[in-house]
Amino acid sequence: MVLHATPVIGRGLMTRARIDLFFDCISPYTHISLNLWSRYSKVWPVTLKLHPFFLGGVMKASGNQPPGILAARGTFLTQDLRRSAALYDVPLLDIPANFLSPPLQKSAMGVARLLCAAQLQGIGDEKLLDLAVAASDCIHNDSSFRSGAELTITDTLLHAACSRVGLDGHLLVPLSQSEDAKKALRSNTEKAVERGAFGSPTAFVFVAEGPGRAESEGMFFGSDRMEQLAHHLSLPYGGAHPQSRL
């Protein structure tokens, strides 16, 4: 998604940033991050490339564990998520009671495969970001997909996400179950691990400093790194709603 032609000025060099964002919508922190990227992608002169992956596969391959497994940290995360959601003005329901259950984690792969299927159909990153935000909103901010305190992810949710952004769910949902979509998701997951990711969201920043050159400028993990990214790329930081401030 090439958003502006204006080059980024970083450390005295005329540069252009490309950001590879690896993510899984099942993560509530990713929900916050996707909403922030949907805002900043409209005001920052960067090229944002989206790479949906399977968080469970990344965590297993990297040796990471869900933070909620540690009881004290789980209690903290509940508070931290509420504060982050309020700070960035992103509506967020409570973490579902079945969040760590294998059936839910397995069904969440359907969302990532849907995004891969959209890419295979030639849908660009700008529209893909809209779809990712819509799917994430269904997961984290739509009580109609909750049964009591538990979350349910089925084809109904996938169709709803497509409908919200004007995409054909009758085409994309079946394609999400295809071997091509599964292969694309496996490839993204493997690439994320190879590049050092251990959780979601993870952003890798590249800056082209000459014809044909692309140099990695580091990895940024988490939903609260937009200010760091702004500083790193010498871009303005506009808080929760940059369009109203920049």
C-alpha positions as CSV (number, residue, x, y, z in Angstrom):
1,M,0.0,0.0,0.0
2,V,2.0,3.0,-1.2
3,L,0.4,5.9,0.6
4,H,2.5,8.9,-0.4
5,A,5.3,9.7,-2.8
6,T,7.1,12.0,-0.3
7,P,10.3,10.4,1.0
8,V,10.9,10.0,4.7
9,I,13.8,12.0,6.1
10,G,15.7,9.9,8.6
11,R,19.0,10.6,10.3
12,G,19.9,13.2,7.7
13,L,19.2,10.9,4.7
14,M,16.5,11.1,2.1
15,T,15.0,7.7,2.6
16,R,11.8,5.8,2.1
17,A,10.4,3.4,4.7
18,R,8.8,0.0,4.1
19,I,7.1,-1.6,7.0
20,D,6.3,-5.4,7.0
21,L,3.6,-6.0,9.5
22,F,3.2,-9.6,10.7
23,F,0.1,-10.2,12.8
24,D,-2.7,-12.5,13.9
25,C,-6.1,-10.9,14.6
26,I,-6.7,-13.2,17.6
27,S,-4.4,-11.0,19.7
28,P,-6.2,-8.2,21.5
29,Y,-3.0,-6.1,21.3
30,T,-3.0,-6.7,17.5
31,H,-6.6,-5.3,17.5
32,I,-5.3,-2.1,18.9
33,S,-2.3,-2.1,16.5
34,L,-4.5,-2.6,13.4
35,N,-6.8,0.2,14.4
36,L,-3.7,2.5,14.8
37,W,-2.3,1.5,11.5
38,S,-5.6,2.2,9.8
39,R,-5.2,5.7,11.1
40,Y,-1.5,6.3,10.6
41,S,-1.4,4.7,7.1
42,K,-3.4,7.8,6.0
43,V,-0.9,10.3,7.2
44,W,2.5,8.7,7.2
45,P,4.5,8.4,4.0
46,V,5.4,4.7,4.3
47,T,4.8,1.6,2.3
48,L,2.9,-0.9,4.6
49,K,3.0,-4.6,3.6
50,L,0.7,-7.0,5.5
51,H,1.7,-10.5,6.4
52,P,-1.1,-12.4,8.3
53,F,0.4,-15.4,10.3
54,F,-0.7,-18.1,12.8
55,L,0.3,-16.8,16.2
56,G,0.2,-20.3,17.8
57,G,2.8,-21.5,15.3
58,V,5.0,-18.5,15.9
59,M,4.9,-18.9,19.6
60,K,5.6,-22.6,19.5
61,A,8.5,-22.3,17.0
62,S,10.1,-19.4,19.0
63,G,9.6,-21.0,22.4
64,N,7.3,-18.3,23.6
65,Q,4.2,-18.9,25.8
66,P,0.9,-17.0,26.2
67,P,1.5,-14.3,28.9
68,G,-1.8,-15.2,30.5
69,I,-0.4,-18.5,31.6
70,L,1.3,-16.7,34.5
71,A,-1.6,-15.8,36.8
72,A,-0.1,-12.5,38.1
73,R,0.7,-11.4,34.6
74,G,-2.7,-12.4,33.3
75,T,-4.3,-10.1,36.0
76,F,-2.0,-7.3,34.9
77,L,-2.8,-7.8,31.2
78,T,-6.5,-7.3,31.9
79,Q,-5.7,-3.9,33.3
80,D,-3.1,-3.1,30.7
81,L,-5.4,-3.8,27.8
82,R,-8.2,-1.6,29.2
83,R,-5.7,1.2,29.7
84,S,-4.3,0.8,26.2
85,A,-7.7,0.6,24.6
86,A,-8.8,3.8,26.4
87,L,-5.5,5.6,25.6
88,Y,-5.8,4.8,21.9
89,D,-9.5,5.1,21.7
90,V,-10.1,1.5,20.4
91,P,-13.2,-0.2,21.7
92,L,-12.4,-3.6,23.2
93,L,-14.4,-6.3,25.0
94,D,-13.0,-8.3,27.8
95,I,-10.7,-11.2,26.9
96,P,-12.9,-14.2,26.3
97,A,-13.0,-16.9,28.9
98,N,-12.0,-19.5,26.3
99,F,-9.1,-17.4,24.9
100,L,-6.4,-20.1,25.5
101,S,-8.6,-23.1,24.5
102,P,-7.2,-25.1,21.6
103,P,-10.5,-25.1,19.7
104,L,-10.7,-21.3,19.7
105,Q,-7.0,-21.0,18.7
106,K,-7.6,-23.5,15.8
107,S,-10.7,-21.7,14.6
108,A,-8.8,-18.4,14.7
109,M,-6.7,-19.7,11.8
110,G,-9.7,-19.2,9.6
111,V,-9.4,-15.5,10.0
112,A,-5.7,-15.5,9.0
113,R,-6.5,-17.8,6.1
114,L,-9.3,-15.4,5.0
115,L,-6.7,-12.6,4.8
116,C,-4.3,-14.9,2.8
117,A,-7.2,-15.8,0.4
118,A,-7.8,-12.1,-0.1
119,Q,-4.2,-11.5,-1.0
120,L,-4.3,-14.5,-3.4
121,Q,-7.2,-12.8,-5.1
122,G,-5.1,-9.7,-5.7
123,I,-6.7,-7.6,-3.0
124,G,-4.2,-4.9,-2.1
125,D,-2.8,-4.0,1.3
126,E,-5.0,-1.0,1.8
127,K,-8.2,-3.0,1.4
128,L,-6.6,-5.9,3.2
129,L,-6.0,-3.6,6.2
130,D,-9.7,-2.7,6.1
131,L,-10.6,-6.4,6.2
132,A,-8.2,-7.2,9.0
133,V,-9.6,-4.3,11.1
134,A,-13.2,-5.6,10.4
135,A,-12.3,-9.2,11.3
136,S,-10.5,-8.0,14.4
137,D,-13.5,-5.9,15.4
138,C,-15.8,-8.9,15.1
139,I,-13.4,-10.8,17.4
140,H,-12.7,-8.2,20.0
141,N,-15.6,-5.7,19.9
142,D,-18.8,-7.5,18.8
143,S,-20.8,-9.2,21.5
144,S,-22.9,-11.0,18.9
145,F,-19.9,-13.4,18.4
146,R,-19.8,-14.1,22.1
147,S,-21.7,-16.8,23.9
148,G,-21.7,-15.6,27.5
149,A,-18.0,-14.9,28.2
150,E,-16.8,-17.2,25.4
151,L,-15.8,-16.2,21.8
152,T,-17.0,-18.2,18.8
153,I,-15.2,-17.9,15.4
154,T,-17.1,-19.5,12.5
155,D,-17.7,-18.8,8.9
156,T,-20.5,-16.4,10.0
157,L,-17.8,-14.1,11.5
158,L,-15.7,-14.3,8.3
159,H,-18.7,-13.4,6.2
160,A,-19.5,-10.5,8.5
161,A,-16.0,-9.1,8.2
162,C,-16.1,-9.3,4.4
163,S,-19.5,-7.7,4.3
164,R,-18.4,-4.7,6.4
165,V,-15.8,-3.8,3.9
166,G,-17.7,-4.6,0.7
167,L,-15.9,-7.8,-0.2
168,D,-17.5,-11.0,-1.5
169,G,-17.6,-13.5,1.4
170,H,-19.2,-16.1,-0.8
171,L,-16.0,-16.0,-2.8
172,L,-13.4,-15.5,-0.1
173,V,-14.6,-17.7,2.7
174,P,-14.5,-20.9,0.5
175,L,-11.1,-19.8,-0.8
176,S,-9.8,-19.4,2.8
177,Q,-10.3,-23.2,3.2
178,S,-8.2,-24.0,0.1
179,E,-4.8,-25.5,0.1
180,D,-3.3,-22.4,-1.5
181,A,-4.6,-20.2,1.5
182,K,-3.2,-22.8,4.0
183,K,0.1,-22.8,2.2
184,A,0.3,-19.0,2.2
185,L,-0.4,-18.9,5.9
186,R,2.3,-21.5,6.7
187,S,4.7,-19.6,4.6
188,N,4.0,-16.3,6.4
189,T,4.3,-18.0,9.7
190,E,7.7,-19.6,8.8
191,K,9.0,-16.3,7.5
192,A,8.0,-14.5,10.7
193,V,9.9,-17.0,12.8
194,E,12.9,-16.8,10.5
195,R,13.0,-13.1,10.8
196,G,12.9,-13.2,14.6
197,A,9.2,-12.7,15.5
198,F,7.9,-14.2,18.7
199,G,4.5,-12.6,19.0
200,S,1.9,-10.4,17.4
201,P,2.0,-7.7,16.1
202,T,5.6,-7.5,14.9
203,A,6.8,-4.8,12.5
204,F,10.0,-4.9,10.5
205,V,11.2,-1.6,9.1
206,F,13.3,-1.2,6.0
207,V,14.7,2.0,4.5
208,A,15.9,2.2,0.9
209,E,19.1,4.2,0.9
210,G,19.9,3.9,-2.7
211,P,18.8,2.2,-6.0
212,G,18.1,-1.4,-5.4
213,R,19.1,-1.3,-1.7
214,A,16.9,-2.2,1.3
215,E,18.4,-2.2,4.7
216,S,16.6,-3.6,7.8
217,E,16.2,-0.9,10.4
218,G,15.0,-3.1,13.2
219,M,12.0,-4.9,14.7
220,F,9.2,-3.3,16.7
221,F,6.9,-5.5,18.8
222,G,3.6,-4.6,20.3
223,S,0.8,-2.1,19.9
224,D,2.4,0.7,21.8
225,R,5.4,1.3,19.5
226,M,3.9,3.9,17.1
227,E,5.7,6.7,18.9
228,Q,9.0,4.8,18.7
229,L,8.4,4.2,15.0
230,A,7.7,7.9,14.5
231,H,10.9,8.9,16.3
232,H,12.9,6.2,14.4
233,L,11.7,7.4,11.0
234,S,11.7,11.1,11.9
235,L,7.9,11.2,11.3
236,P,5.3,13.2,13.4
237,Y,3.5,11.3,16.1
238,G,-0.2,12.3,16.5
239,G,-1.4,10.2,19.4
240,A,-4.6,8.2,19.1
241,H,-6.1,10.2,16.2
242,P,-3.3,11.6,14.0
243,Q,-5.6,12.8,11.2
244,S,-7.0,15.4,13.6
245,R,-3.6,16.5,14.9
246,L,-1.1,16.3,12.0
